[in-house]
Amino acid sequence: MKKEIVFFQPHKKESEYMKIEEINKMIEEKKQSETLMYFSEIDNAVDSLETAFFLIDRDDSGKWKWVSLCIYHSLYNFCIASLTNGFSGNVLQGKRGKIFYSRDEVNWKKAVWKEIDGTTFGRIQWNDVTDKSELPKINNNIPNTDEVFCEYEKKDLISFQCALSRVMDQEYWMGRHERQKALILSDEEIKDIDIIHKLRNDFIHFKPKLVIYGIETIKKILEVYLKAIKFLVFDSNSILEIGETPFRDRVEELLHKLSIELDIQN
């Protein structure tokens, strides 16, 4: 099947960049085509919210499996959209280990992963580098520079745990552009997110067994997911809106409707 991949490459010369008007025109033409299925990371995230709302009208309890998976997928993709900033290399996997950055090329900091007890999630903590001998060769002050400018097709997307930790990092990942704001979640909220993450993995790789899940517990946890989605879309100032069809109005409507169905008191 023929597949078209369009993404921004920062190593291109300024004269080679597509103008925003050209990008918008191309996007709208593809969306109106009856023979093409168009998706960006934003469309993917919104579509998952749409699907969650569509499925919530089912009259069987099994719907909560799919509603949970869709809302999980939506948050994951909005994390990716918040980090991409027009360059897919920001969300592709690099080498594990040391990550450094500096704002002045004199004072360097190193990222340390701080795992949250009882979960597979964590936070990024930046510590001052006191021993300059541990600094790798770095260009343009970008963490994992040797991996950022990588071949698109040969790199996998960063994990949900990694993406969530980055959108919670005001120091670097959510502090690269003016007015950006990092998502703030408590340890207890992250533990709730981990529950749905494990439930999702359990469903995707389901081993023969009989399991029982509490629906009210799932609904309460999904409230944390919707809270995070709302912040990233409306308050983080991190998601670039490309295309002539605005997505935020639809997201606002979907979040409102899903909140009613989940009986969330705003």
Secondary structure, 3 states (H helix, E strand, C coil): CCCCCCCCCCCCCHHHCCCHHHHHHHHHHHHHCCCCCCCCHHHHHHHHHHHHHHHCCCCCCCHHHHHHHHHHHHHHHHHHHHHHCCCHHHHECCCCCCCEEECCCCCEEEEEEEECCCCCCEEEEEEECCCHHHCCCCCCCCCCHHHHCCCHHHCCECCHHHHHHHHCCCCCCCCCCCCCCCCCCCHHHHHHHHHHHHHHHHHHCCCCCCCCCCHHHHHHHHHHHHHHHHHHHHCCCCCCCCCCCCCHHHHHHHHHHHHHHCCCCC
